[in-house]
Amino acid sequence: MKYRDKTEIVAGILDVAQEGALKSKIMNGSLIKNPYLKSYLEFLREDGLLEYNSNTGLYRTTENGKRLLSIYRKLHSSLYVQEKARDGKMSPLMQSMA
């Protein structure tokens, strides 16, 4: 698997959790292993980008998280052409956000 920076991992988590998702769905959808996922979920909750409903077990991207994801996508789309031109290869997560 290609190395992903923290920003790409955060965007993946926020993307998967937009409509609400269990931890397992986030882990599979964002391609991150459980020990790392725990720290990301805690970080995103503390920063108000993700919320957790203990009754349902669902994580959901907050409005602030959705705004951050939108900014990330705009930045990504402007860099997409440069990356594609450079090597013609992109990670599956980057392709899904294009």
C-alpha positions in Angstrom: 0.0 0.0 0.0 1.2 3.5 -0.8 2.2 5.7 2.0 -0.6 8.2 3.0 -0.1 11.3 5.0 -2.2 12.2 8.0 -4.3 14.6 6.0 -5.3 11.9 3.6 -6.2 9.5 6.4 -8.3 12.2 8.2 -10.1 13.0 5.0 -10.8 9.3 4.5 -12.3 8.9 7.9 -14.4 12.0 7.6 -15.6 10.9 4.2 -16.7 7.4 5.4 -18.5 8.8 8.5 -20.5 11.5 6.8 -23.8 9.6 7.0 -22.8 7.8 10.2 -20.7 4.7 10.4 -19.6 2.0 12.9 -15.9 1.8 13.7 -15.5 -1.3 11.5 -16.9 0.5 8.5 -14.6 3.5 9.1 -11.6 1.1 9.5 -12.4 -0.7 6.3 -13.5 2.3 4.3 -10.5 4.5 5.2 -8.0 1.6 5.0 -6.6 2.1 8.5 -5.7 -0.5 11.1 -7.5 -0.5 14.5 -4.7 0.7 16.7 -4.2 3.7 14.5 -7.9 4.3 14.0 -8.5 4.7 17.8 -6.0 7.6 18.0 -7.5 9.3 14.9 -11.0 8.9 16.2 -10.0 10.5 19.5 -8.2 13.3 17.8 -11.1 14.1 15.4 -13.6 14.0 18.3 -11.5 16.3 20.4 -11.2 18.8 17.5 -15.0 18.7 16.9 -14.7 17.2 13.5 -16.4 13.9 14.4 -19.1 13.0 16.9 -19.9 9.7 18.5 -23.3 8.4 19.6 -22.9 5.9 22.4 -26.5 4.7 22.0 -26.0 3.6 18.4 -22.2 3.2 18.3 -22.1 5.4 15.2 -19.5 8.0 14.4 -20.7 11.0 12.3 -18.8 13.8 10.6 -19.8 17.1 12.1 -20.5 20.3 10.1 -17.0 21.5 10.8 -15.7 18.1 9.6 -17.7 18.4 6.4 -16.3 21.9 5.8 -12.8 20.6 6.3 -13.5 17.7 3.9 -14.8 20.1 1.3 -11.7 22.3 1.6 -9.5 19.1 1.3 -11.4 18.0 -1.8 -11.0 21.4 -3.5 -7.3 21.4 -2.7 -6.9 17.8 -3.8 -8.7 18.5 -7.1 -6.4 21.4 -7.9 -3.4 19.1 -7.2 -4.9 16.1 -8.9 -3.8 17.1 -12.4 -0.2 17.7 -11.1 0.0 14.3 -9.4 -1.5 12.5 -12.4 0.9 14.2 -14.8 3.8 13.4 -12.5 3.5 9.6 -12.3 0.1 8.6 -13.6 -0.7 6.7 -10.4 -3.0 7.6 -7.5 -4.0 5.7 -4.4 -7.6 4.2 -4.4 -8.6 6.7 -1.7 -7.4 9.7 -3.8 -9.2 8.3 -6.8 -12.5 8.1 -4.9 -12.2 11.7 -3.9 -11.4 13.0 -7.4 
